Amino acid sequence: GKTWQNLGHEVTVIAGMVHYNGNKKPQEYKGKFYKDKKQNGTRVIRTHVSESYNSGFVGRLWGYFSFMFSSLYAGLFVANEKYDLVLVTSPPLFIGFSGYLISRVKKIPFVFEVRDLWPESAIDTGVLNNKLMIKFAYSFENFVYKKSKLINVLTPAFKHNLIQIKGV
């Protein structure tokens, strides 16, 4: 956000209330569905994430889905300024659905940033091993890529994977 601000852009970030390595909400977020504040000149809207986030696969999945819904709410009803685009950073992959819906409602482009190949990383680490869930994750991934106006990747290897292997 800081780089874009230095270039003269206004930035709003929607982020979860639970740190990705943690499982507890800081006291300032307890009992709140969202909190809107300024951090270093950036508007940051912190939204609900289940505190079961790091309590195993089901907890992590529930954390992803709780953020998907709370971020959708924040993107539609709290972040009500006019925006040029919606940029979603993944993982989690499911947040792509929120970004896509927000972009459709606000009639602005949806840009998807891939910081890790998911579901591959979840499969490789043994976190995701249910065949039905794997099939759903790949279908969902395909949906998000098709709905994106632009896809940004973290590494050239990710670009190669998306183009050469997945046909994106």
N, C-alpha and C positions, 0 to 999 in steps of 0.2 A: 503494500500500500504506500509506503514511504516514497518509493521511486516514482510512482504515478503522481503522488502529491507534488513532488519536486518538479514534475513536468506540467503542473498546473491543473491536475484533475482532482475532483472530489471523489472520495472513496468511502463506501459503506461496507463494513464487514459483518457478516452473520456468522457467529461461531457458537460452539457449545459451551455450556457452563461447567462441564467436567473435562479436565485435562486428559488427553489421550493415554497418558500413563497412569492416571489415577482412577479413583472410583468414588470420590467424595466431592460434593459441591462446596465451594468456599462459602463461608457464613453469609456473605453479602447476597448470595443467590438463593439461599434457603427459602422455600415457600413461594418462589417466584417462577412464573412461566417464561418471562423474558426480562432483561434489564438493558436499557438503552443508555449508553454513555459515550463520552469522548476519550480517546486515548491517543496522545501525541498528535492531535489534529485529525484523527480518523474517527468517524462514527463507528462504534462497535455495538452491535446488538447481540447480546449473549442470550441463547435460548436453552430451554430445558433439554437435558440429556439424562436418561435413566442412570441412577447410581449403580446399577448392576453392570455397567459398561465393561469392566474388566473382571467379571466373575464367571469366566468360561464362555464357550461358544454361544449358548443361548442368551446369556447376559449381554455379550458383545452385539449380537444380532438385534436384541431389543434396544440397546443403546443406539445403534445405527438407525433403526426405524423411529425411535422417539425423536431423534434429531431431525430425521427426514420430515416428520410432521410439524415439529416446532419451528424449523427453519422455513418451511412453506408458509406457515402462519405469519412469521416475521417478515418474510419477503413480500407477502401480499398485503398485510395490514399495518405493519409498523414502519417498514421502509417505504414510505409513500411518496418520496420525491420522484422526479423524472430521471430515469437512468438511461445510459447509452447501451449497456449490455449487462448480462448476467454471466459471471465467471465462477465456475464451480471447480474446486480442487478435490481430486479423488486419490486415494480412498478416503472415506467409504464410497463405494460405487453408487449406493442407493441414493445418495444426496443428489445425484444427477437427475433423478425424477423431480425433486423439488425445484431445481434450477430450470429444468425444462418447462414445468408448469408456470413458474413465475415469469419466464420469458414469453410464454404464450399469452398470458393474461396482460402483461405490460407491453406486449408487441415489440419486443427488442430481441436482438440476437442472443443465443445461448452458446457460450464458449466453455469447452470442457478441458480441464487440465489433468493430465495423467502423471501422477507422481510415483505410482507403483502399479504394476500390472495385476489387476484384480479381475477375475477370481484366481488366476494362476498362483499368486503369492499365498493365498489362503489354502489352496490345494497342496502346494509344495510343502508348506509348513504343517500340514495335517489338521489345520483348523477347520477346513471344509472337506468333508469326505462322504457326505450323503449324496448319492447319485442324482436324486430328484432336485436337491438344492443346487448342485453343480450345474445341472441343465438349466434351471431357472436363472442362476447367476449369469451364465453365458448368454441366455436370451435377453436378459436385462441389459447386459453390457452392449450387445448388438443394438438394442433400442436406443440407448443413450448416444452411441456413436452416430447412428443415423440421424438423430434429432439435433446434433450439434452443428452449428454454423462453422465452427472452427475447433480443431483439437490441437492442444499444445501438449508436448511430451517433455519429460525431464531429461531423457537421454536419447542419443541416436539409436541405441539398441531398442528402445521402446518404439521409436518411429519405424524401424525395420520390422519389428514384430507386428505392429498394427497394419502396415502396408503389405508386407510380403506374406505373412502367415495368416492374418485375419482378413485381409482384403478390404481394409477400411480405406 
